Amino acid sequence: MGANPNVHIPKESWPNWTWYAIEFGIVIAVSMLVSREITNSIVGLTPEIQNYVFMGIVGGIFFIWYMIIRNFVFKRKILENKY
């Protein structure tokens, strides 16, 4: 008995884009936690300046992760899946 041609069977059991969404959530959460601790350690900031410093550190960590670490470290030949 053959398979029904109208049935869609995906190649993977888990959609690939969700891994990027999970990574994005983790990077944002870690960068916000690190930024909160760094911003709280700086004494004498007004609330307006503290917001700019907080978001600047979050953006910096986000930029470093996606532009430097992810592009150069994760694209090494040792991490390729070749059998």
C-alpha positions as CSV (number, residue, x, y, z in Angstrom):
1,M,0.0,0.0,0.0
2,G,1.5,3.3,-1.1
3,A,1.5,6.7,0.7
4,N,-1.1,9.3,0.0
5,P,0.5,12.0,-2.3
6,N,-1.5,14.8,-0.5
7,V,0.2,14.2,2.8
8,H,3.1,16.6,3.7
9,I,6.0,14.9,5.6
10,P,8.5,17.5,6.7
11,K,12.2,16.9,6.4
12,E,12.9,17.8,10.0
13,S,10.7,17.2,13.0
14,W,11.6,20.7,14.4
15,P,11.4,23.9,12.3
16,N,14.8,25.4,11.7
17,W,13.8,29.0,12.4
18,T,12.8,28.2,16.0
19,W,16.5,27.6,16.9
20,Y,17.2,31.2,15.8
21,A,14.3,32.5,17.9
22,I,15.5,30.5,20.9
23,E,19.1,31.8,20.4
24,F,17.8,35.4,20.1
25,G,15.8,35.1,23.3
26,I,18.8,33.7,25.2
27,V,21.1,36.5,23.9
28,I,18.7,39.2,24.8
29,A,18.0,37.8,28.3
30,V,21.7,37.4,29.1
31,S,22.6,40.8,27.7
32,M,19.9,42.4,29.8
33,L,21.0,40.7,32.9
34,V,24.6,41.6,32.4
35,S,23.7,45.2,31.5
36,R,21.6,45.5,34.7
37,E,24.5,44.4,36.9
38,I,26.9,46.7,35.1
39,T,24.6,49.7,35.2
40,N,23.8,49.2,38.9
41,S,27.5,49.2,39.7
42,I,28.0,52.7,38.2
43,V,27.3,55.3,40.9
44,G,25.9,58.8,40.3
45,L,23.9,58.3,37.1
46,T,20.6,60.0,36.6
47,P,17.7,57.8,35.5
48,E,17.8,59.2,32.0
49,I,21.5,58.5,31.6
50,Q,21.1,55.1,33.2
51,N,18.6,54.1,30.5
52,Y,21.0,55.1,27.8
53,V,23.8,53.2,29.4
54,F,21.6,50.2,29.9
55,M,20.5,50.0,26.3
56,G,24.0,50.8,25.0
57,I,25.4,47.8,26.9
58,V,22.5,45.6,25.7
59,G,23.1,46.7,22.1
60,G,26.9,46.3,22.5
61,I,26.6,42.7,23.8
62,F,24.0,41.9,21.1
63,F,26.4,43.3,18.4
64,I,29.4,41.5,19.7
65,W,27.5,38.2,19.8
66,Y,26.0,38.4,16.3
67,M,28.7,40.2,14.4
68,I,31.9,38.9,16.0
69,I,31.4,35.6,17.9
70,R,28.7,34.0,15.8
71,N,30.3,34.9,12.4
72,F,33.9,34.0,13.2
73,V,33.7,31.2,15.8
74,F,30.7,29.3,14.7
75,K,31.8,29.1,11.0
76,R,35.0,27.2,11.7
77,K,35.6,24.0,9.8
78,I,35.7,21.9,13.0
79,L,32.0,22.8,13.6
80,E,30.8,21.6,10.1
81,N,28.7,18.5,10.0
82,K,30.4,16.4,7.3
83,Y,30.5,12.7,7.5
